[in-house]
Amino acid sequence: MKWTKTDLIRLPSGHLHFEEKFSFDKSTFEKNSRIKELKDVVVKGDGSYDDVNQRLYLDLDIKGTMVVPCDITFELVTLPFHTTSSEIFSFYKDEDPDVLEAKGDVVDLLPVVFQLIYMDIPLKVVKPGEITYPRGDGWEVMKEEDYRRLKSEEMDPRLAKLKDYKPQED
């Protein structure tokens, strides 16, 4: 979704409303380990163009489905997402870090939408249901409660000899 400065100037009363389905190229996710695919991304928004300050103000509502790897098994997990944001685009160099600069005379929404979705990825994703934890030769992944139980049952090797101690009665 792109708008030129000319398109925005021609808007009736300077306001716009949009709803569009976005699709992302597979190459976007090739080198990304946190997200593997985006499906059914719908962006709704309202905006207004301020001709005096040459700024576009947008309120975005983004919904869709993301496919991310499970942090334990690396199997793909499908998660719905919903995020909202208010963005300001300027057609001139602005010192305010919250204001995005339009490239030339064009506002391109695709990179902004991807960045907002990327920030919405959970830090840790675990596949729902019963998980078969991976194991190998001499190692295994276990649940934290199993690890704590095992550690509590384990005896300190420095105290192991005391187990055999029997006090002598005089």
Secondary structure, DSSP 8 states (H G I E B T S, - for coil): -EEEHHHHHTSGGGEEEEEEEE---GGGGTT-SS--EEEEEEEEEEEEEETTTTEEEEEEEEEEEEEEE-TTT--EEEEEEEEEEEEEEESS----TTEEE-BTTEEE-HHHHHHHHHHTS-S----SS-----EETTEE---HHHHHHHHHHS--GGGGGGGG------
